[in-house]
Amino acid sequence: MSQGRLIPEERLSELRKDELPDLLDSLLQLTSPDLPMRQAGLRRLIEAGHHRRSPLAAALLVRGAGERDLELRREFVVALAEVIAGTAASPEPVARWLRHGLNQLRRREIYSLLQVAAASPGHTGLVHLVLDQCSFSGATLLQILQDRKADIQIRVSAAHSLAAIGYLDAAPAVATLLNRIASRLAGQEEMGFAPSLEAEADLLIPALELLTDALSEAAL
């Protein structure tokens, strides 16, 4: 197979005045309390390409990280990833508003993004792309990873996300967590494992070991 030359994406123009009414209608649907309306609004926004040309649309897409409906939240992730990957071709204000919005993500939204990754492995890379653009994601992901009350699959997704974004500050805490789980396992050997501990042994330890390796490589 021959290698083709990569051609830069054509620069996108800002929205014309005559396109603004359609944009506003789409955004009204996007923020509707009714799920079908939100679904229609997002579909309409993407089909028109306004999410890559309007700063307001890009910023409102970020709010979709906290969307209640998991399936629609996944579609928001796809749209967000498309905007992030194509910011070089978007009007400059789009990148600026998008960056500002992503830096407002906190634990609730980051946890919701991890739910997408856990439920839909095919979207994991897109979730990582979004998290990598959030200044607070590393510290928040580490908090979720350490939270024994959090769902084990979400903690595993947090470990994978930390590896993907290369959050080096997590290394000491990950080592401590591994040692803590190993100590608890040793103390339970004769009595039989509790279900939560067994899940940590089967699911979380491998993810933590992969995370440790990834952080060690990233630190070189």
C-alpha positions as CSV (number, residue, x, y, z in Angstrom):
1,M,0.0,0.0,0.0
2,S,1.4,3.4,-1.0
3,Q,1.6,6.1,1.6
4,G,-0.4,9.2,0.6
5,R,0.5,12.7,1.5
6,L,-1.7,14.2,4.3
7,I,-3.6,17.1,3.0
8,P,-4.5,19.8,5.7
9,E,-8.3,20.1,6.3
10,E,-9.8,23.1,4.6
11,R,-10.3,26.1,7.0
12,L,-13.9,26.4,8.1
13,S,-15.6,29.8,8.0
14,E,-17.5,31.5,10.8
15,L,-21.3,31.3,10.6
16,R,-23.1,33.7,8.4
17,K,-25.9,35.8,9.7
18,D,-28.5,33.9,7.7
19,E,-27.3,30.6,9.5
20,L,-27.8,32.0,13.0
21,P,-31.6,31.3,13.3
22,D,-31.0,27.6,12.5
23,L,-28.1,27.5,15.0
24,L,-30.3,29.0,17.7
25,D,-33.2,26.6,17.1
26,S,-30.7,23.7,17.3
27,L,-29.3,25.0,20.6
28,L,-32.8,25.5,22.0
29,Q,-33.5,21.8,21.3
30,L,-30.1,20.8,22.7
31,T,-31.0,22.3,26.1
32,S,-34.6,21.1,26.2
33,P,-35.8,19.1,29.2
34,D,-37.2,16.5,26.8
35,L,-34.8,13.8,25.7
36,P,-36.2,13.5,22.1
37,M,-35.7,17.2,21.7
38,R,-32.1,17.0,22.9
39,Q,-31.4,14.1,20.5
40,A,-32.9,16.0,17.6
41,G,-31.0,19.2,18.5
42,L,-27.7,17.4,18.6
43,R,-28.4,15.6,15.4
44,R,-29.4,18.8,13.7
45,L,-26.3,20.7,15.0
46,I,-23.9,18.0,13.7
47,E,-25.6,17.6,10.3
48,A,-25.3,21.4,9.7
49,G,-21.6,21.3,11.0
50,H,-22.4,24.2,13.3
51,H,-20.6,22.5,16.3
52,R,-17.3,23.1,14.5
53,R,-18.0,26.7,13.4
54,S,-19.9,28.2,16.4
55,P,-18.1,29.0,19.7
56,L,-21.4,28.8,21.6
57,A,-22.3,25.4,20.1
58,A,-18.9,24.0,21.0
59,A,-19.2,25.3,24.6
60,L,-22.7,23.8,24.9
61,L,-21.4,20.5,23.6
62,V,-19.2,20.3,26.7
63,R,-22.3,20.4,28.9
64,G,-23.2,17.2,27.2
65,A,-20.6,15.4,29.3
66,G,-23.2,15.5,32.1
67,E,-26.1,14.4,30.0
68,R,-28.5,12.1,31.9
69,D,-29.1,9.7,29.1
70,L,-26.1,7.5,28.6
71,E,-26.7,6.8,24.9
72,L,-27.0,10.5,24.1
73,R,-24.0,11.3,26.3
74,R,-22.0,9.0,24.1
75,E,-23.1,11.0,21.0
76,F,-22.0,14.1,22.8
77,V,-18.6,12.5,23.3
78,V,-18.3,11.7,19.6
79,A,-19.2,15.3,18.6
80,L,-16.8,16.8,21.2
81,A,-14.0,14.6,20.0
82,E,-14.7,15.7,16.4
83,V,-14.5,19.3,17.4
84,I,-11.3,18.8,19.4
85,A,-9.6,16.8,16.6
86,G,-10.5,19.5,14.1
87,T,-9.9,22.7,16.0
88,A,-7.0,23.6,13.7
89,A,-9.6,24.0,10.9
90,S,-12.2,25.7,13.0
91,P,-12.5,29.5,13.5
92,E,-10.2,30.5,16.4
93,P,-13.0,31.4,18.9
94,V,-14.2,27.8,18.7
95,A,-11.0,26.5,20.2
96,R,-10.9,29.2,22.8
97,W,-14.5,28.6,24.0
98,L,-14.1,24.8,23.8
99,R,-10.9,25.0,25.9
100,H,-12.7,27.2,28.5
101,G,-15.6,24.8,28.7
102,L,-13.5,21.7,29.0
103,N,-11.6,23.3,31.9
104,Q,-14.8,23.6,33.8
105,L,-15.4,19.8,33.9
106,R,-15.4,18.5,37.5
107,R,-15.9,15.1,39.2
108,R,-19.6,14.7,38.2
109,E,-18.9,15.2,34.5
110,I,-15.6,13.2,34.5
111,Y,-17.4,10.3,36.3
112,S,-20.1,10.5,33.6
113,L,-17.4,10.3,30.8
114,L,-15.9,7.2,32.5
115,Q,-19.4,5.6,32.4
116,V,-19.4,6.1,28.7
117,A,-15.9,4.4,28.4
118,A,-17.0,1.6,30.7
119,A,-20.3,0.9,28.9
120,S,-18.9,1.4,25.3
121,P,-15.3,0.2,24.9
122,G,-15.4,1.4,21.3
123,H,-15.7,5.0,22.5
124,T,-12.8,4.8,25.1
125,G,-10.3,6.5,22.9
126,L,-12.7,9.4,22.3
127,V,-13.3,9.7,26.0
128,H,-9.6,9.9,26.6
129,L,-9.3,12.6,23.9
130,V,-11.8,14.7,25.8
131,L,-10.3,14.1,29.2
132,D,-6.8,15.0,27.9
133,Q,-8.1,18.5,27.1
134,C,-9.3,19.1,30.7
135,S,-6.8,20.6,33.1
136,F,-8.4,19.0,36.2
137,S,-9.0,15.5,34.8
138,G,-5.8,13.9,36.2
139,A,-6.3,14.8,39.8
140,T,-10.0,14.0,39.5
141,L,-9.4,10.6,37.9
142,L,-7.0,9.7,40.6
143,Q,-9.6,10.6,43.3
144,I,-12.1,8.3,41.5
145,L,-9.5,5.5,41.2
146,Q,-8.9,5.7,45.0
147,D,-12.6,5.8,45.9
148,R,-13.6,2.4,47.2
149,K,-17.3,3.4,47.1
150,A,-17.1,4.0,43.3
151,D,-18.2,1.2,40.9
152,I,-15.2,-1.1,40.2
153,Q,-15.7,-0.7,36.4
154,I,-15.5,3.1,36.7
155,R,-12.3,2.8,38.8
156,V,-10.8,0.5,36.1
157,S,-11.8,3.1,33.4
158,A,-10.2,5.8,35.6
159,A,-6.9,3.8,35.6
160,H,-7.0,3.4,31.8
161,S,-7.7,7.1,31.4
162,L,-4.8,8.1,33.7
163,A,-2.5,5.9,31.6
164,A,-3.9,7.4,28.4
165,I,-3.3,11.0,29.5
166,G,0.0,10.2,31.2
167,Y,-0.7,11.8,34.5
168,L,2.7,11.3,36.1
169,D,1.7,12.7,39.5
170,A,-0.5,9.6,40.0
171,A,2.5,7.2,40.3
172,P,3.1,7.4,44.1
173,A,-0.7,7.0,44.9
174,V,-1.0,4.1,42.4
175,A,1.9,2.3,44.1
176,T,0.3,2.9,47.5
177,L,-3.0,1.6,46.3
178,L,-1.5,-1.6,44.8
179,N,0.3,-2.3,48.1
180,R,-2.9,-1.6,50.1
181,I,-4.9,-4.1,48.0
182,A,-2.1,-6.7,48.2
183,S,-2.1,-6.4,52.0
184,R,-5.9,-6.8,52.2
185,L,-5.7,-9.8,49.9
186,A,-3.0,-11.4,52.1
187,G,-5.2,-10.8,55.2
188,Q,-8.2,-12.5,53.5
189,E,-6.5,-15.6,52.1
190,E,-7.6,-17.9,54.9
191,M,-11.1,-16.5,55.4
192,G,-12.1,-16.3,51.8
193,F,-12.3,-13.1,49.7
194,A,-15.1,-10.6,50.2
195,P,-16.9,-9.9,46.9
196,S,-15.5,-6.3,46.7
197,L,-12.0,-7.4,47.4
198,E,-12.3,-10.2,44.8
199,A,-13.4,-7.7,42.2
200,E,-10.4,-5.5,43.1
201,A,-8.1,-8.5,42.7
202,D,-9.6,-9.6,39.4
203,L,-10.2,-6.3,37.7
204,L,-8.5,-3.4,39.4
205,I,-5.0,-4.9,40.0
206,P,-4.4,-5.7,36.3
207,A,-5.5,-2.1,35.4
208,L,-3.2,-0.7,38.1
209,E,-0.3,-2.7,36.9
210,L,-0.8,-1.5,33.3
211,L,-1.1,2.1,34.6
212,T,2.2,1.7,36.5
213,D,3.9,0.5,33.4
214,A,2.4,3.3,31.3
215,L,3.5,6.0,33.8
216,S,7.0,4.5,34.0
217,E,7.3,4.7,30.2
218,A,5.9,8.2,30.1
219,A,8.4,9.4,32.7
220,L,11.4,8.3,30.6
